[in-house]
Amino acid sequence: MTWNYRIIDHGDHLALHEVHYDAAGGPVSYTDSPATFVSDPGHGDEIAAAVKMALADALNWPVLIALEIGRQAGGRI
């Protein structure tokens, strides 16, 4: 299963989540909580890489509608 970061429209707010896809590339689930970026001391480069990936994903993929994700597959993870 593949994943990326996507902005999701929840109706009353937008949030950045990890979104997971089926083999055909359709979004089937997303993390219950929005993305957070935390690391142990001395590993700030890992946070920087994750934030860079999240920004690229958010800029390159359209906003998803929460109610349309995973209707057949279950929704949030």
C-alpha positions as CSV (number, residue, x, y, z in Angstrom):
1,M,0.0,0.0,0.0
2,T,1.3,3.4,-0.9
3,W,0.8,6.7,1.0
4,N,1.5,10.4,0.8
5,Y,0.5,13.6,2.6
6,R,-2.7,15.3,1.4
7,I,-4.8,18.2,2.6
8,I,-8.3,16.9,3.5
9,D,-11.4,19.0,3.6
10,H,-13.4,17.9,6.6
11,G,-16.3,20.3,5.9
12,D,-15.6,22.7,8.8
13,H,-11.8,22.7,8.5
14,L,-8.8,21.6,6.4
15,A,-6.0,19.4,7.7
16,L,-2.9,17.7,6.5
17,H,-3.1,13.9,6.9
18,E,-1.2,10.8,5.7
19,V,-3.5,9.2,3.0
20,H,-3.2,5.5,2.0
21,Y,-4.1,4.1,-1.4
22,D,-5.2,0.8,-2.8
23,A,-3.4,-1.0,-5.6
24,A,-5.4,1.0,-8.2
25,G,-4.2,4.3,-6.7
26,G,-7.5,5.3,-5.1
27,P,-7.4,6.8,-1.6
28,V,-8.9,4.3,0.9
29,S,-8.0,5.7,4.3
30,Y,-6.3,8.5,6.2
31,T,-4.8,9.0,9.6
32,D,-7.3,10.0,12.3
33,S,-5.2,12.8,13.5
34,P,-3.5,15.4,11.3
35,A,0.2,15.0,10.6
36,T,2.7,16.0,13.2
37,F,6.4,16.3,12.9
38,V,8.3,15.1,16.0
39,S,11.8,13.7,16.5
40,D,14.3,12.8,19.1
41,P,17.0,15.4,19.8
42,G,19.7,15.4,17.2
43,H,17.5,14.1,14.5
44,G,16.1,17.3,13.1
45,D,17.1,16.4,9.6
46,E,14.4,13.7,9.7
47,I,11.8,16.3,10.5
48,A,13.1,18.6,7.8
49,A,12.8,15.7,5.3
50,A,9.3,14.9,6.4
51,V,8.2,18.5,6.2
52,K,9.7,18.9,2.8
53,M,7.9,15.8,1.6
54,A,4.6,17.0,3.1
55,L,4.9,20.4,1.5
56,A,5.6,18.9,-1.9
57,D,2.7,16.5,-1.6
58,A,0.3,19.3,-0.4
59,L,1.4,21.6,-3.3
60,N,1.3,18.9,-6.0
61,W,-2.0,17.0,-5.2
62,P,-5.5,18.4,-5.0
63,V,-7.4,18.7,-1.8
64,L,-9.4,15.5,-0.9
65,I,-12.9,15.5,0.5
66,A,-13.0,13.5,3.7
67,L,-16.4,12.0,3.1
68,E,-15.3,10.7,-0.3
69,I,-12.2,8.7,1.0
70,G,-12.6,5.0,1.4
71,R,-16.4,4.8,1.1
72,Q,-16.0,1.1,0.2
73,A,-12.9,0.5,2.3
74,G,-13.5,1.9,5.7
75,G,-12.3,5.5,5.9
76,R,-9.9,6.5,8.7
77,I,-7.1,4.6,10.2
